Amino acid sequence: METQFRTGQSISPPEQPMGDGKTIMIVEDDVAIGSMLVEMLRQETCYRPVHVTTGEQALSAVSSVHPHLLLLDYRLPDMTGINVYTEVMNNQQAPPPAIMMSACFPTRLLATDRLTYLQKPFELDLLLEKIDQLVESEEKKI
């Protein structure tokens, strides 16, 4: 099944992960940052990155892609990353954990242990470490 988005971009759900491969959905409107994160995950990890550029695209794709983690930009063109996160939490039976990325994020909104915050700019090694921690902690809950 393939999902078509307004931008003409289409995303096919990933094949069944081989080995420990998990899907990471990157919700980032800056195409350069999103592409860099996709390439970093492809080259440095066994994770399968899926990149969308709006909150609407993320909400449309989350049920078909079944991400193991959301990597959310706070400021998206159509809604905030918090809006995306809240919708996913309210509408998914087993919602994934999330990492919120922003240069200016109202930290009072961090009211849950399922949402981690990283201030931009951040070290890629720190991002990879947080991704690994969250994905591994989810595996232990299953």
URMO-V16930 format. One line per field, one symbol per residue. phi: phi as a letter, one per 40 degrees, with the letter a starting at -180 (. if undefined). burial: 1 if it has 9 or more other C-alpha atoms within 8 Angstrom, else 0. A space follows every 50 residues. Layout:
# URMO-V16930
phi->???
burial->???
This chain:
# URMO-V16930
phi->.bbbbdcgcbbcdccddcgcdbcbccbaccdccdcccdcccccbbccbcb bbbbcdcccccdcccfccabbbcccbcbacccccdcccccbbcbcccabc bacabccccccaccbbbbcccbcccccdccdddccccccccc
burial->00100000000000001000111111111000011011011100011111 11111011111100101111111101001110111011100000011111 110000000100001111100000001000100110010000
